[in-house]
Amino acid sequence: MTYFADLSPYGYRVVETRFNERLLNVGWLDASAPFSKGPVEHDVFERLFRRCEKPVNRCRGFHHCLYGSLESPPSPCSIPAPSTLGPWTLVVGNGEIRVPGQNGIVYAAPTLICHYVQRHGYCPPAEFLEVLRNYG
């Protein structure tokens, strides 16, 4: 998958969505760049999971998660990668989500964000978590 730094202007599907400084990247991770780790509250994760149930910009095929192969000991992730919440399982990696924030800012994330949070301990930026916490 393509890497974009958290909170940088969105740039994945620029051809289809004109460049917009208020559309910000979150969770576009790559094994070549470190990412922040930490706990994400269950209710915030649930809101993220629910958003990933209704992706936009869906693609054919799936992006693969490489982080499991890099862990010690290696534990490759399934292809496609799953994310679970109680009895529900989502197959992620074939789309994006949009999360509207304040002041016209919208956050764009790959659906793999759920898997990254749940399996690899990724902690999205505080402002993104705050939007999920307060506006879901």
Steps between C-alpha positions, in 0.01 A plus 500: 500500500609859451643683801379845603595667826217546747323837462664577165269614217323207336668381184405140424230540235570858398377440145152432632499743792653839436784595735347633819704623797208426731497129407770345721665157500486268800623142517676469163781293650800333343767273643769753400367766740448474877153564639370599842375222725271506797158402626180609329187504715252222423212736422724704265614181326135394466418828326797451268390143428145616417637753252709228333180302443401762241813582300536744212744482207481123499760317296519163333728272697653575838801679639711267713621561853873433526545577871436146625790371291727761660412408859721280712420219463343556157125449494374588150159662479220335306434615148266680501556637851215467750377725778257379763257656743314251717341245267551719190794468263588749228729424211698821454748636250280575200368847568515820699295682760428868550455649846372860511669715763474861605552812289442315173781249556433144383730208579567233234620158612536158339272236648818319607511754783275269706743212458801723576341622824378161613787271401806726490427763766486798265375811677357758259556872569326640808286742299362215286420293812334804655274540197400133520447530876279808478331480162539134408 
